[in-house]
Amino acid sequence: MKLKSVVNYVLSFVLTLFLMYLAFRGKDMGQLWTSISAVPLVWSVVLIVGGIVSHLVRAWRWQYLLYPIKTNVSLRNSFSAVMIGYLVNNVLPRVGEVVRPVAIGKLEHISRSAAFGTVVLERIIDLITFVLILLLVLFFYASSFTQLFPTLAHVEWVFVSGSALMLILCGLVFFKPEFVFSLLRRVTAFIPKNVRGPIEKVLDSFLTGFGASKHPGNYAMIIVTSIAIWVFYIILMYLPFFAFNMMGAYNLDFSSATILMVVSGVAFAVPTPSGFGSYHFFTFFVLSRLFNVDPVIASSYALYTHSLGFISTTVVGLYFLIKDKIHIATIVAEPNSMIA
């Protein structure tokens, strides 16, 4: 393993410990356990099943993104690769994105580099969608955020303009990808050659992945499944409100869950394994400071929801890792070498 990778993992571990400390400092763990243990078991089952279904929808969308490479990728195999990727990300942040194409390459006998291009495509679609949702949330619920950040009250127009630009970008990327990437290539012409090469390689992989949009049915399903993924994420933030009896006491509703989902999305972008620390801190901060939820309930919510997601992805990922005999040791040792 390269020294740079070791340093990154060490820094990620230190950041995780620091954020966990911030999230739980001054908390009585006995009170947290009492709060969590009072949640009926049925909610744990519902949330675990809901989380797995959301991953299944992601695997379903991946089938359509893989269509230009292979037209009949099985849902079972795409789901296996997705869950193995989550399993690895639970330990080593971002490495799961490298393991996924290797896993699907073995299971479906397709090019790993081509499959990696679809993973890049998927992440950019998610990023564009997430930024659009973020801007809309900041616009429609600006009054909530101004309690924490008063300066936001003066820049609401930025969120409206940003939302409009993101919608235009989505349309251009899906309907005129060649035009978008021709502009990007003109921009990369001003970048040094040693940096330009890898960027252009990613752009080529991304453009190839958008071959799926040339098939009208696939294009429609990519949109439908993308929307479904984010709706599932919001629902999975919403249902625990009932589990902790937070609805009436704190006037939380579906819009509250949408705000919390956006914040948790930012938390998972922090380079910590499976959002450890970052998810707990951001979720606690929003619940306690923005919605005035009791600190014990807010911490319990964060710990409970994250634990369910971590345990379910770990168990299901391990099952497919063993069942499909995916060997990831060499991938983790030299992740860049596996994309070829």
CORWORA-V552544 format. One line per field, one symbol per residue. psi: psi as a letter, one per 20 degrees, with the letter a starting at -180 (. if undefined). burial: + if it has 9 or more other ideal C-beta (glycine too) atoms within 8 Angstrom, else -. Layout:
BEGIN
psi = ???
burial = ???
END
This chain:
BEGIN
psi = pqhggggghghggghggghhghhjpjqohghgggggiipqhhhggghgggghhhhhhghghhghhighgpilpqhghhgghghhgggghhgophhhhhhghgghgghjlrphhghhhhgggghhgggggghggghgghghkhhghihhnhihhikhhhhggggghhgggggghhhlhhgghhghhhgihjqqhhhhghghgggggghghjhhiioggggghggghgghghgggghhhghihhhjlifhhjkqahhghgghggghgggiipmqokjpggggggggggghhgjkqphggghggggggggggggghgggghghgggjlpoighghgmhhiin.
burial = ----++-++-+++-++++++-+++--+---++--++--+---++-+++-++++++++++++++++++-+---+-+-++++++++++++++-++-++++++++++++++-+-+++++++++++++++-++++++++++++-++--++-----+---+--++-++--++-++++++--+--++--++--+--+----+--++-+++++++++-++----++-++--++-+++-+++++++++++++-++--+-+---+++++++++++++-+-++++++++++++++++++++-+-++++++++++++-+++++++-++++++--+-+-+--++-++--++-
END
